[in-house]
C-alpha cells in the first residue's frame, strides 16, 4: 500500500481548490454565473473528501418572498460539488448528471452561508456527492442536496488550473 503523507495531501488540496477559485470563471468573467455567486474558500478535508465554501446571498438573488431563489441555492451546491469533483479529477471534463435539492428553510438575503459538500462514492466514471447549505446566523441547515457527476476521461477539463504537485 502506498504511504500517503496526509498533511501534505491536505495542504495540496487546499492550494488546488484555492487556485480553482482564482480561475477567470470566478474572478473576471462577468458573463459567468460563478463570478456573480463569488464563492470563497472556507475549509477542506482530504481524508473526508469534503469541501466547504462561503457564499454571501445578495439582493439580486432574491425570490418574491425575499429569500434566496431556489435556482441560486441549487447553483451554489452544484458549483461546490463540481469544484470537489475537479479536485479529484483535475485533467478531465466533468458534468452534472443529476442534482436533487431539498428546500428545508428559507435563506435570508444578506447572509453568509456555508455550503459543505462531501463525496459519498467515487468510481472511475461516476461520482456521488451530498451537500448542505448551513445558515450560521440562524443555526439551521436550509438546504440538503445529492448530486451525481460524470468524469469524461480523455476530454480536457473546462476549469484549467495548475495542479502540478511540488517535488514531483
TAQUIGI-V170288 format. One line per field, one symbol per residue. burial: # if it has 9 or more other ideal C-beta (glycine too) atoms within 8 Angstrom, else .. A space follows every 10 residues. Layout:
BEGIN
burial->???
END
This chain:
BEGIN
burial->........## .###.##### #.#.###.#. .#.##.#.#. #..###..## #######... ##....#### .######### ########## .###.#..#. #...#.###. #########. .....##### #####..#.. ########## ##....#.#. #.......
END
